[in-house]
Amino acid sequence: MKTQPQISFENIEVAFNSKSDTDLRKMYVIFATLNSNTAVKLGIKMTNLAFKYRFPVKGLLKKTMFGHFCGGESIKDSQRTIDGLAAYRIGSILDYSVEGEGDEASFDHTKNEILKTIAKAATSDFMPFSVFKVSGLGDYKILIKVQEGKALTKEETISFEKLEERFDELCKAAYDAKVRILVDAEESWFQQVIDTMAYKAMEKYNKETAIVFNTYQMYRHDMLKNLKDAHHEAVAKQYFLGAKLVRGAYMEKERERAKEKGYPSPIQTSKQASDDDYNAALQFCVNNKQRVFLVSGSHNELSNTILTELMSLHGMKPDDERIYFAQLFGMSDNISFNLSNAGYNVAKYVPYGPVKAVIPYLARRAEENTSIAGQSSREFDLIRKEIARRKAFRNK
């Protein structure tokens, strides 16, 4: 008889075991600020102005938002974060979060930086994945034209071929280094082109195990079918499907563009529909574990619980190499640390890059925290409880 996994995301002692009292107080201030839409908008505006007029704010950011949500300014600078997570059996996924200049030189620079993360991951037991965004390797406007079936100019054709070469170079490097690599999802108006490249790479590099992983944004109502179709293709062509599930990151932009251009929105009609499809996708992946390797990128406690229960139902050990749980660095430690403490494979997305260059990422993270229903409040509440628990323990 299979035993139900014994795990509680309410265990704040485990969740914050790695944090000092000073760390907790700092987190208290950060999430108190993120709880306020006004404070977030004002903070982003002031930060942008500070960099524009060269005020010395870098040190302050490194001690607050940047320090909390990012690993460091470079791979070397991120080592302390990697080691800190590794001490609790949590892996790091180094995410180069710098938005390039949009020219061939910047695309080559991004590719070379990701190659460095692959090389670094190959030497570490706690860096199970590398990751990249295809729009960091080439002009997204060309990707849009390709998806829309429009003819490319000679220069655009050359640029697109270079993008495909960079994509393959990263996947081959990951294959040679035996490091899994995640292809991030992007906007629907060029996602099909990304999918095509990802499946081509899977057919090439996923014959023995899953090296290349595509990402499925389950807030799109067509994504569960896309996942099932991808599995069907993998079975037919005899390669392993690497699937990373997320809810999604471009909802407002997707809806606005659909309205502006007069086509049906690809976004689910409700959060419940997204949740239902996400959980159905988890079940589909586990049901097809002979062919699917899964990364569940979720901050939703119920979805994480469901996945642990599905693994138990299928007789899978918590550390089965086919399943990984993933959250963003600086968020949902109650999920990550409790899962790891129970023996599951867990990894944190760890963004890095020069402070000024990572500001757009931090701005999005701040805005997402305020827009996700209850996310900042949940984090804030857990931090308050842990501060109170420690105080009560000392006063005994």
MARLOKOL-798296 format. One record per residue (C-alpha): y, z negated, x negated; residue number from 1. Coordinates in nm, 2 decimals, padded with zeros to 4 digits. Each point is the difference from the previous one (the first is absolute). Layout:
residues N
        Y        Z        X   resi
        Y        Z        X    NUM
...
***
This chain:
residues 396
        Y        Z        X   resi
    00.00    00.00    00.00      1
    00.34    00.11   -00.14      2
    00.26   -00.27   -00.05      3
    00.35    00.04    00.12      4
    00.26    00.00   -00.28      5
    00.17   -00.33   -00.03      6
    00.37    00.08   -00.07      7
    00.33   -00.12    00.13      8
    00.33    00.16   -00.06      9
    00.16   -00.33    00.10     10
   -00.11   -00.17   -00.32     11
    00.34   -00.02   -00.17     12
   -00.12   -00.22   -00.29     13
   -00.21    00.30   -00.12     14
    00.27    00.25    00.10     15
    00.26   -00.16   -00.22     16
   -00.21   -00.16   -00.27     17
    00.15    00.23   -00.26     18
    00.36   -00.09    00.09     19
    00.19   -00.29   -00.16     20
    00.25   -00.20    00.21     21
    00.28    00.20   -00.15     22
   -00.17    00.33    00.10     23
   -00.04   -00.13    00.35     24
    00.37   -00.09    00.03     25
    00.09    00.34   -00.13     26
   -00.23    00.16    00.26     27
    00.16   -00.22    00.27     28
    00.34    00.14   -00.08     29
   -00.12    00.37   -00.02     30
   -00.19   -00.01    00.33     31
    00.28   -00.20    00.17     32
    00.23    00.29   -00.09     33
   -00.25    00.27    00.11     34
   -00.02   -00.18    00.34     35
    00.36    00.12    00.06     36
    00.07    00.37    00.07     37
    00.37   -00.06   -00.08     38
   -00.07   -00.17   -00.33     39
   -00.24    00.28   -00.10     40
    00.25    00.28    00.08     41
    00.28   -00.18   -00.18     42
   -00.22   -00.08   -00.30     43
   -00.11    00.37   -00.04     44
    00.37    00.12    00.03     45
    00.12   -00.26   -00.25     46
   -00.28    00.08   -00.25     47
    00.08    00.37    00.01     48
    00.37   -00.07   -00.05     49
   -00.08   -00.23   -00.28     50
   -00.19    00.26   -00.19     51
    00.26    00.27    00.08     52
    00.28   -00.21   -00.15     53
   -00.23   -00.14   -00.28     54
    00.01   -00.36    00.10     55
   -00.26   -00.21   -00.20     56
   -00.25   -00.06    00.29     57
   -00.32    00.10   -00.18     58
   -00.08   -00.35   -00.11     59
    00.05   -00.14    00.35     60
   -00.22    00.27    00.15     61
   -00.28   -00.07   -00.25     62
    00.01   -00.37    00.11     63
   -00.01    00.09    00.37     64
   -00.10    00.31    00.19     65
   -00.12    00.21   -00.30     66
   -00.18   -00.30   -00.16     67
   -00.18   -00.07    00.33     68
   -00.10    00.35    00.11     69
   -00.04    00.18   -00.34     70
   -00.22   -00.06   -00.30     71
    00.26    00.09   -00.26     72
    00.21    00.28   -00.15     73
   -00.29    00.16   -00.19     74
   -00.38   -00.01   -00.03     75
    00.04   -00.24   -00.29     76
    00.25   -00.21    00.19     77
   -00.25   -00.02    00.30     78
   -00.28   -00.16   -00.21     79
    00.10   -00.35    00.10     80
   -00.03    00.09    00.36     81
   -00.34    00.17   -00.06     82
   -00.13   -00.30   -00.18     83
    00.14   -00.24    00.26     84
   -00.19    00.18    00.28     85
   -00.31    00.05   -00.21     86
   -00.02   -00.38   -00.04     87
   -00.08   -00.01    00.37     88
   -00.24    00.30   -00.01     89
    00.26    00.23    00.15     90
    00.05    00.35   -00.14     91
    00.33    00.18   -00.06     92
    00.08    00.36    00.10     93
    00.30    00.10   -00.21     94
    00.23    00.21    00.21     95
    00.27    00.18   -00.19     96
    00.28   -00.03    00.27     97
    00.27    00.21   -00.16     98
    00.13    00.29    00.20     99
    00.06    00.29   -00.24    100
    00.28    00.25   -00.04    101
   -00.19    00.27    00.18    102
   -00.02    00.24   -00.30    103
   -00.30    00.11   -00.21    104
    00.08   -00.24   -00.28    105
    00.00   -00.30    00.24    106
   -00.33    00.12    00.16    107
   -00.16    00.02   -00.35    108
    00.14   -00.35   -00.08    109
   -00.15   -00.15    00.31    110
   -00.34    00.17   -00.07    111
    00.01   -00.14   -00.36    112
    00.08   -00.35    00.13    113
   -00.29    00.01    00.24    114
   -00.23    00.12   -00.28    115
    00.10   -00.32   -00.18    116
   -00.10   -00.21    00.30    117
   -00.34    00.17    00.00    118
   -00.04   -00.07   -00.37    119
    00.10   -00.36    00.06    120
   -00.23   -00.05    00.29    121
   -00.29    00.14   -00.21    122
    00.04   -00.30   -00.23    123
    00.02   -00.27    00.27    124
   -00.26   -00.16    00.22    125
    00.28   -00.08    00.25    126
    00.17    00.33    00.05    127
   -00.25    00.18    00.23    128
    00.23    00.29    00.11    129
    00.29    00.21   -00.10    130
    00.23    00.16    00.25    131
    00.25    00.29    00.04    132
    00.22    00.18    00.26    133
   -00.03    00.37    00.00    134
    00.37    00.04    00.06    135
    00.05   -00.17   -00.34    136
   -00.18    00.30   -00.16    137
    00.19    00.29    00.16    138
    00.27    00.11    00.24    139
   -00.09   -00.12    00.35    140
    00.21    00.28    00.15    141
   -00.26    00.25   -00.15    142
   -00.28   -00.21    00.16    143
    00.18    00.04    00.34    144
    00.01    00.37   -00.04    145
   -00.36    00.02   -00.10    146
   -00.10   -00.21    00.31    147
    00.21    00.22    00.23    148
   -00.16    00.32   -00.15    149
    00.33    00.13   -00.13    150
    00.00    00.24   -00.30    151
    00.10   -00.16   -00.33    152
    00.23    00.16   -00.25    153
   -00.13    00.08   -00.35    154
    00.17   -00.32   -00.13    155
   -00.14   -00.21    00.28    156
   -00.35    00.14   -00.05    157
    00.02   -00.10   -00.37    158
    00.13   -00.35    00.10    159
   -00.28   -00.05    00.25    160
   -00.26    00.11   -00.25    161
    00.14   -00.26   -00.25    162
   -00.03   -00.27    00.27    163
   -00.36    00.09    00.07    164
   -00.07   -00.01   -00.38    165
    00.16   -00.35   -00.02    166
   -00.20   -00.12    00.29    167
   -00.33    00.12   -00.15    168
    00.10   -00.14   -00.34    169
    00.04   -00.35    00.14    170
   -00.33    00.02    00.20    171
   -00.19    00.13   -00.31    172
    00.15   -00.27   -00.22    173
   -00.11   -00.26    00.26    174
   -00.35    00.16    00.01    175
   -00.03    00.00   -00.38    176
    00.12   -00.36   -00.02    177
   -00.22   -00.11    00.30    178
    00.31   -00.14    00.18    179
    00.04    00.06    00.37    180
    00.32    00.16    00.10    181
    00.19   -00.02    00.34    182
    00.20    00.29    00.14    183
    00.28   -00.15    00.21    184
    00.07    00.13    00.34    185
    00.34    00.16    00.08    186
    00.18    00.16    00.29    187
   -00.20    00.21    00.25    188
    00.20    00.32   -00.07    189
   -00.17    00.04   -00.34    190
   -00.29   -00.24    00.02    191
   -00.25    00.28    00.08    192
    00.07    00.16   -00.34    193
   -00.06   -00.34   -00.17    194
   -00.33   -00.03    00.20    195
   -00.12    00.34   -00.12    196
    00.07   -00.09   -00.37    197
   -00.17   -00.34    00.05    198
   -00.32    00.15    00.15    199
   -00.01    00.27   -00.27    200
    00.01   -00.28   -00.26    201
   -00.26   -00.21    00.18    202
   -00.24    00.30    00.01    203
    00.05    00.03   -00.38    204
    00.01   -00.37   -00.11    205
   -00.18   -00.20    00.27    206
   -00.35    00.13   -00.04    207
   -00.15   -00.32   -00.16    208
    00.24   -00.26    00.15    209
    00.34   -00.01    00.16    210
    00.28    00.05   -00.26    211
    00.27    00.18    00.21    212
    00.11   -00.18    00.32    213
    00.21    00.16    00.28    214
    00.22   -00.22    00.22    215
   -00.01    00.00    00.38    216
    00.30   -00.13    00.20    217
   -00.15   -00.14    00.32    218
    00.33   -00.01    00.18    219
   -00.05    00.37    00.04    220
   -00.20    00.08    00.32    221
   -00.19    00.28   -00.18    222
   -00.11   -00.20   -00.30    223
   -00.33   -00.14    00.13    224
   -00.12    00.35    00.07    225
    00.13    00.11   -00.35    226
   -00.20   -00.27   -00.16    227
   -00.32    00.09    00.19    228
    00.05    00.37   -00.09    229
    00.05   -00.09   -00.37    230
   -00.33   -00.19    00.02    231
   -00.18    00.29    00.16    232
    00.13    00.23   -00.29    233
   -00.11   -00.25   -00.26    234
   -00.35   -00.01    00.14    235
   -00.02    00.38    00.02    236
    00.12    00.04   -00.36    237
   -00.18   -00.30   -00.13    238
    00.27   -00.21   -00.15    239
    00.13   -00.35    00.06    240
    00.30   -00.05    00.23    241
    00.26   -00.24   -00.15    242
    00.20   -00.13    00.30    243
    00.30   -00.24   -00.01    244
    00.11   -00.11    00.34    245
    00.36   -00.12    00.07    246
    00.19   -00.03    00.32    247
    00.29    00.22   -00.13    248
    00.34    00.00   -00.16    249
    00.22    00.27    00.15    250
    00.00   -00.07    00.38    251
    00.38    00.02    00.07    252
    00.04    00.31   -00.21    253
   -00.30    00.17    00.16    254
    00.13   -00.07    00.35    255
    00.35    00.11   -00.08    256
   -00.11    00.33   -00.15    257
   -00.24    00.08    00.29    258
    00.29   -00.06    00.24    259
    00.24    00.21   -00.20    260
   -00.23    00.29   -00.04    261
   -00.15   -00.02    00.35    262
   -00.37   -00.06   -00.08    263
   -00.23   -00.28    00.13    264
    00.03   -00.31   -00.22    265
   -00.31   -00.06   -00.21    266
    00.05   -00.38    00.03    267
   -00.22   -00.21    00.24    268
    00.17   -00.10    00.33    269
   -00.05   -00.38   -00.08    270
   -00.08   -00.25   -00.27    271
   -00.32   -00.08    00.19    272
   -00.11    00.36   -00.03    273
    00.06   -00.01   -00.37    274
   -00.19   -00.32   -00.03    275
   -00.29    00.13    00.21    276
   -00.03    00.31   -00.22    277
    00.03   -00.19   -00.32    278
   -00.29   -00.23    00.10    279
   -00.20    00.29    00.13    280
    00.05    00.17   -00.34    281
   -00.13   -00.31   -00.18    282
   -00.31    00.00    00.21    283
   -00.05    00.38   -00.06    284
    00.03   -00.05   -00.37    285
   -00.24   -00.29   -00.02    286
   -00.25    00.18    00.24    287
    00.01    00.29   -00.25    288
   -00.01   -00.21   -00.32    289
   -00.26    00.22   -00.15    290
    00.27    00.27   -00.05    291
    00.33   -00.19    00.03    292
    00.18   -00.23   -00.24    293
    00.28   -00.19    00.18    294
    00.33   -00.17   -00.10    295
    00.14   -00.19    00.29    296
    00.38   -00.03   -00.06    297
    00.09   -00.24    00.27    298
    00.22   -00.31    00.06    299
   -00.15   -00.05    00.34    300
   -00.21   -00.31    00.01    301
   -00.22    00.12    00.29    302
   -00.08    00.33   -00.18    303
   -00.10   -00.19   -00.32    304
   -00.22   -00.24    00.20    305
   -00.16    00.30    00.18    306
   -00.09    00.16   -00.33    307
   -00.16   -00.31   -00.14    308
   -00.21   -00.03    00.32    309
   -00.10    00.37   -00.02    310
   -00.11   -00.05   -00.36    311
   -00.21   -00.30    00.10    312
   -00.15    00.19    00.30    313
   -00.11    00.28   -00.24    314
   -00.14   -00.25   -00.25    315
    00.26    00.09   -00.26    316
    00.09   -00.25   -00.27    317
    00.36   -00.10   -00.01    318
    00.04    00.16   -00.35    319
   -00.17    00.33    00.10    320
    00.17    00.27   -00.21    321
    00.05    00.22    00.30    322
    00.25   -00.23    00.17    323
    00.34   -00.11   -00.12    324
    00.27   -00.20    00.18    325
    00.36    00.07   -00.11    326
    00.35   -00.14    00.07    327
    00.34    00.04   -00.16    328
    00.10   -00.24   -00.28    329
    00.23   -00.27    00.13    330
   -00.14    00.02    00.36    331
   -00.29   -00.15    00.19    332
   -00.13   -00.23   -00.27    333
   -00.18   -00.19    00.27    334
   -00.21    00.31    00.06    335
   -00.05    00.11   -00.36    336
   -00.07   -00.34   -00.16    337
   -00.23   -00.12    00.28    338
   -00.20    00.33   -00.01    339
   -00.04   -00.02   -00.38    340
   -00.09   -00.37    00.02    341
   -00.28    00.10    00.24    342
   -00.13    00.26   -00.25    343
    00.14    00.32    00.15    344
    00.14    00.28   -00.22    345
    00.38   -00.02    00.03    346
    00.28    00.18   -00.17    347
    00.38   -00.02    00.02    348
    00.23    00.31   -00.02    349
    00.23   -00.10   -00.28    350
    00.32    00.22   -00.02    351
    00.17    00.03   -00.33    352
    00.29    00.18   -00.16    353
    00.36   -00.06   -00.13    354
    00.18   -00.23    00.24    355
    00.28    00.25    00.09    356
   -00.26    00.28    00.06    357
   -00.22   -00.22    00.23    358
    00.29   -00.10    00.23    359
   -00.09    00.27    00.26    360
   -00.35   -00.15    00.01    361
    00.13   -00.35    00.04    362
    00.24    00.11    00.27    363
   -00.28    00.15    00.20    364
   -00.21   -00.31   -00.05    365
    00.28   -00.22    00.13    366
    00.05    00.22    00.30    367
   -00.37    00.02    00.07    368
   -00.03   -00.38   -00.01    369
    00.27   -00.04    00.26    370
   -00.13    00.28    00.22    371
   -00.37   -00.09    00.00    372
   -00.04   -00.24    00.30    373
   -00.02   -00.35   -00.13    374
   -00.08    00.09   -00.36    375
    00.28   -00.19   -00.17    376
   -00.02   -00.28    00.25    377
   -00.37   -00.04   -00.07    378
    00.05    00.00   -00.38    379
    00.29   -00.25    00.04    380
   -00.20   -00.23    00.22    381
   -00.30   -00.01   -00.24    382
    00.23   -00.08   -00.29    383
    00.17   -00.28    00.20    384
   -00.34   -00.15    00.09    385
   -00.11    00.01   -00.37    386
    00.32   -00.18   -00.11    387
   -00.05   -00.26    00.27    388
   -00.38   -00.04   -00.09    389
    00.08   -00.06   -00.37    390
    00.27   -00.25    00.09    391
   -00.23   -00.19    00.23    392
   -00.28    00.00   -00.26    393
    00.23   -00.15   -00.26    394
    00.12   -00.27    00.24    395
   -00.35   -00.12    00.07    396
***
